[in-house]
């Protein structure tokens, strides 16, 4: 369980500070609620005279008409939510052909209609292949993206359309299947920032018609899957103790395997924000992990800047660690930090030269 316990001070008989609720809960978001409404509900459900659940947030918005997996971070877990914000996501959706709405889904008004050509599984397989891989997508006007400090959907509701620069996305897996002569089932895994509503409209155009979403369900976020979630209605029916049993650990969102155990003295120092020299503690496995991460960074960046020096990559995109050893040894890599009891402390950035900088630490 992810909630630290506190004992009542019997000598002073003072009421103890509230226990801060910390952890990650996977909620199956219902239709019709905004993601923020679900977060507010979860905060309320974990609140009690002894528990503080004020700090909470989700790891990626779902439209009100959508259902499915919504990871919610509470307390100290919010420090690491960005790892799931950046994660790949999977969806199942239903596309209704023959009409387009202003929002791209059933929440909007029909603005245009078109005839529906005949299609089959083979044609859909061919269309799906056209959308596989890296591409650019123009965000819809009905979205929460901001321009000049104002959300796009606010412009849209005022009848104003503004320029939206295309964004780089990658469709990593996609399947299209026939439901009937008017509907298609879409199953997709994509990178962050992908709008399935826009993808559905583009698929319909690829078939020579128009379309919009009538159903959308998120089934996976990074390593989290919908089967591990709990329906919001079921969470409401639970007692507080049972709700707490659904909490995953504070570090559940972090997709980093490498870890370093610190002594009691080192723990005290990093909590004061001090850097450590842990060169002698970098064992072979951890050193290999850091080396591989550094090599990947060098190879995939045009230049890596450390101490105002730039490491340029040759024309073939290759990077020789040995040739740039002094610089490569200064490139930091994120790792987990543990105390001697095996408890998670937070994240630190460590380089091959042994310098460890505390990055994000939790408060227990």
KASULRA-V450611 format. One record per residue. OMEGA is omega as a letter, one per 20 degrees, with the letter a starting at -180 (* if undefined). Layout:
omega
OMEGA
OMEGA
//
This chain:
omega
a
a
r
a
r
a
r
r
a
a
a
a
r
r
a
r
r
r
r
r
a
r
a
r
a
a
r
a
r
r
r
r
r
r
a
r
r
r
r
r
r
r
r
a
r
a
r
r
a
a
r
a
a
a
a
r
r
a
r
a
r
r
r
a
a
r
r
a
r
r
a
r
r
r
a
a
a
r
a
a
a
r
r
r
a
a
r
a
r
a
r
a
r
r
r
a
r
r
r
r
a
r
a
r
a
r
a
r
r
a
a
r
a
r
a
r
r
r
r
a
a
r
r
r
r
r
a
a
a
a
a
r
a
a
r
a
r
a
r
r
r
r
a
r
a
r
a
r
a
a
a
a
r
r
a
a
r
r
a
r
a
r
r
r
r
a
r
r
r
r
a
r
a
r
r
a
r
r
r
a
r
a
r
r
r
r
a
r
a
r
a
r
r
r
a
r
r
r
r
r
a
r
r
r
r
r
r
a
r
r
r
a
r
r
r
a
r
a
a
r
a
a
a
r
a
a
a
a
r
r
a
r
r
r
r
a
a
r
a
a
r
r
a
r
r
a
r
a
a
a
a
a
a
r
r
a
a
a
r
r
a
r
r
r
r
r
a
a
a
r
r
r
a
r
r
r
a
a
a
a
r
a
a
a
a
r
r
r
a
a
r
r
r
r
r
r
a
a
a
r
r
r
r
a
r
a
r
r
a
r
a
r
a
a
r
r
a
r
r
a
a
a
a
a
a
a
a
a
a
a
a
r
a
r
r
r
r
r
a
r
r
a
r
a
a
a
r
r
a
r
a
r
r
a
r
r
r
a
r
a
r
r
a
*
//
